[in-house]
Amino acid sequence: MFDQLGIVYAVVGAVLAALMAGIGSAKGVGAAGQAGAGVVTEDPSKFSKVLLLQLLPGTQGIYGLLVAFVTLNKIGALSGSLVQIDGATGLMLFFACLPMAIVGLISAIHQGNTSIASIGLVAKKPEQFGKAMLFPAMVETYAILALLISILAVNGIPV
Amino acid sequence: MAVLKMQRLGICAWKKNRKQILELLQRRGVLDIDTDAAEDEVFKKTDTSEARGDFERDIQLIEHALEILQQYVPEQKSLFSSLEGKDQVDLEEYRRIEAARETVLEKARKIEALSRETAEGETEIRKLENEKEALEPWKSLPVPMNFAGTKRTKALIGAFPEMMTSEQLVEKVERCLLPEQDRDGELPGYFAEVVSADSSQSCVFLLVKAEDADRLEEHLRTEGFSRPSRLEDRKPADRQEQLASEIKELDRKREALEKELISFAEYREELKLASDYYRARLEKYEILGNLLQSKKTFLVTGYVPERAAGDLARELSEKFPLALELADPAEEEEPPVLLANRKVPSSFEGVVEAFGLPGKGEIDPTTIMSACYIFLFGLMLSDAAYGFVVFAACLAALLKFPRMQEGMRKSLRMFMYCGISTMFWGVMFGSYFGDVVDVVSRTFFGHQVTIPAVWFVPLNDPMKMLVFSMLFGVIHLFLGLGMKGYMLLRDKKYLDFVCDVLFWYLLLMGLILILLPSGMFESISQMQFNFPPALNLAAKVMAVGGAAGILLMSGRGRKNWFLRVALGAYDLYGVTSWLSDVLSYSRLLALGLATGVIGSVINSMGAMLGGGVVGAIGFTLVFLIGHSINIGINLLGAYVHTNRLQYVEFFGKFYEGGGRPFNPFCIKSNYVEIKEEN
């Protein structure tokens, strides 16, 4: 039973990576978008800057997609010929996806909040855009580290 | 790579030349005039706030007029209008507007008045239309609304807030006129009619004997009857007709006003020029308010870039009788900062400015940083086709709009260079729109063709790419430390150089050399280093020597040895920050992979429809949309994270910023650029 479910564990991992990171990004981008819309009502010329800041928490969703894709590709789900894997390998793939899933979810929400603060900064001091961009980018570092570990782990697990 | 050398310029001139001198300085735009001069008994500042207020009002008036024009006659603007730059206007035209400024203001006032009148007309029309609307249910009433009755009768004209038929009305009226207890009495004569009824109200007309009227009205009121608020002395239908013709008349008037307003659109350019003219005057009066003036003379002091100083001094002394002094700034002064770099690095000045201009005693990091920027940006985007798209788009925009604003031009040039680097790394890693060549050849032509990577494919060998990412990181960080060393050597702080730079180099290189041949590194990277024993020993000596040096010398300012070593130990702990800095470069791998893998996802999605014509159309659609999004997102990612690596990791090693930007007294226009005759 355990071994039969190997492929299922792997798919659940891939799905979680896309799902949770996507939820996080949606929350982050959504919240930042609300703040951004407020700024643009006051001053439409700040649209491009605000949009860039809004997009920053969106990357986690893409990283999640990436990990999901790499994992699905690994088990042959994309080419239509599923490989047979035992339960242990399946669980390994599942856990390999978790860093991206969990860190993606949480960091995107926090990055969204930081983006909101930066949007406020740009609203008052548009010339400080370079610095405003940096604060959300600091949060993203951890999503990138999680992505790295997830990809390296998925890549390194023999199937 | 330089911060321009500044000189102090001081002018003392006659007040009668004040206007021309300030105008000349403003047009040359190379002097950053001091605004913090202190007053004394002879030299005082004049208050120009009143004149400035006037100018601000004029500017506002013109801007408002332009806004109104924009509303009625929208200016045709292309998607790329922000790239086009300001219109050029020659000095003659500018002088003409200067002379005719009052008439231009008059036009602006006229535009405002016209727009106000139009708005008033519109309100009036709306009011009349409301009235006409309110009369609609009464249309078929054959008597005026204020009809009171005849000699013996009284009329009740009003509405119930509900749907009502004639029978219901009759019943209501009769119930009142002939109460229950008086069933056998005679019903007095009356006339009742429902003029109109809908679900929200019923308009009724009642005619009763004069003596019954008050009682009936009182009674009906309790059932919701109310008289209309507006009582005209004309029949509703006539009144409606009259209103319609009034509305028509007003409409005609409004149209005429609008036509007149639209005819002012041809003065738009004049208005813009005048707005800029007043803006320039405002700027001038702001400066004037900060100048020290005696009874007959005035003083101007400020910073001027050395390379422009000579020309400016010559021109001033040739044209006006004045006393002029040029000198190097004093040691303790902090002159404003203007960067001057060669063409390629100058495109990256914006990145440095966004962080902060070099402070006192710091060097301009633009040149070195620009090289690192191009390198790292390319590594993150790392797709030859994407690089070409970015490069071509920027180049096309630069060629098509030669008069683009300076800041915009610099950014586009920056992305153009980054595009070239992206192409280079794309070729090295064999990535062209992800793996589009493989997918297309496999799906549509039956056999797979792969463009081989010149170096290696990161997705197939991510550990190798990770190691190289960190290697690039170490080089970048060492470069930063080297910059710090260069600045210390330049300032002849040799002890600081040895303690703060050399010891760190020793420690870090020693640690790296110890790490490389170790089993741990080999298992991670699958790379084997076999150093001769002498080198291994040297590595240990370097690491220990560097660590000891840092431990003992970091707190060299302290007399207390205990404190000194404690500070050194704390500094030595900073080696962990080096570790996290180097790990931070793993984003080079992550972002590079992201570009490539998402590209492949798009390609395989496009190929899902299979070969053939339908497949080809589907593929093209998915390809265009998908890759546009991917370019956009990854361009943003590469831009943000390259900036981060420069700001946090690289600048963190040597650069603080904090310089004051050079802010010359010049014509700060919104719409036009004034061409100089020489």
Interface residues (C-beta under 8 A of the other chain):
Chain A: L52 L55 L56 G58 T59 I62 Y63 L65 L66 F69 V70 L78 Q128 F129 G130 K131 M133 L134 A137 M138 E140 T141 I144 L145 L147 L148 I151 L152 N155
Chain B: V351 E353 A354 F355 P462 M463 L466 L583 S584 S586 R587 L589 A590 L591 L593 A594 V597 I598 S600 V601 S604 I633 L636 G637 V640 H641 N643 R644 Y647 V648
